[in-house]
């Protein structure tokens, strides 16, 4: 089993960048597909990006495509979310998640979740 800890959130102006990291414990990280999700106040949790176990397959939500990049370093047990050209509507708590199943956009497929990191984008 893996445990996940996110970091890298913060306050940034619109148009700025942040890189989120998600560090995983355990020896089986490379067997997990990983995802990033976010939840804004009063809204449901939504998919942001996902990456397969090898890193060769990635999915993105339409709202972040071209601005966000997901990547992973299996040697460091870490998955990243590089966020560029940030907008106020990107403000949310960002969660990373892991699944032993195949890469997915559905949060119900993920059974390991981090505690979340706050991202706030000011206009």
C-alpha positions, -999 to 999 in steps of 0.1 A, spaced: 0 0 0 11 36 -6 6 67 15 5 100 -3 17 135 8 11 165 -14 32 197 -13 38 228 -33 5 246 -30 3 283 -22 -9 317 -33 0 329 -68 -12 357 -91 -31 349 -123 -7 340 -151 18 325 -126 30 290 -121 32 264 -94 45 229 -92 27 204 -70 45 173 -57 30 141 -43 54 119 -25 45 83 -20 57 58 6 61 21 -1 79 0 -26 51 -5 -51 47 31 -63 56 21 -99 27 -3 -100 1 25 -94 -15 49 -119 -17 83 -104 -41 111 -106 -46 147 -96 -80 160 -86 -92 193 -72 -122 205 -52 -133 241 -50 -156 254 -22 -191 243 -28 -182 221 -58 -177 185 -63 -142 170 -66 -131 170 -103 -105 153 -124 -74 173 -134 -48 149 -148 -37 113 -146 -6 93 -156 0 56 -161 24 36 -142 52 40 -167 45 77 -175 39 70 -211 2 77 -210 -14 108 -197 -49 123 -195 -60 159 -189 -92 177 -182 -101 200 -210 -100 230 -187 -62 224 -180 -50 210 -213 -21 229 -226 -15 246 -192 -8 218 -168 16 189 -172 16 157 -151 48 137 -147 63 111 -124 97 99 -112 94 63 -101 129 63 -87 118 91 -63 83 78 -57 69 111 -67 43 125 -91 43 161 -102 18 186 -115 33 216 -132 7 243 -135 13 273 -158 -8 302 -168 -29 298 -137 -64 313 -136 -86 323 -106 -109 294 -115 -80 270 -108 -83 279 -71 -91 247 -52 -76 221 -29 -56 197 -50 -54 160 -42 -32 133 -56 -45 98 -57 -33 63 -66 -50 33 -82 -38 -3 -89 -63 -3 -117 -56 12 -151 -52 50 -156 -86 67 -151 -104 100 -149 -130 86 -124 -122 93 -88 -141 62 -78 -112 41 -93 -87 56 -69 -83 40 -34 -54 60 -20 -57 97 -14 -34 124 0 -46 151 24 -46 178 -2 -28 211 -8 -44 245 -12 -39 264 -45 -52 300 -45 -49 321 -77 -56 358 -73 -69 380 -101 
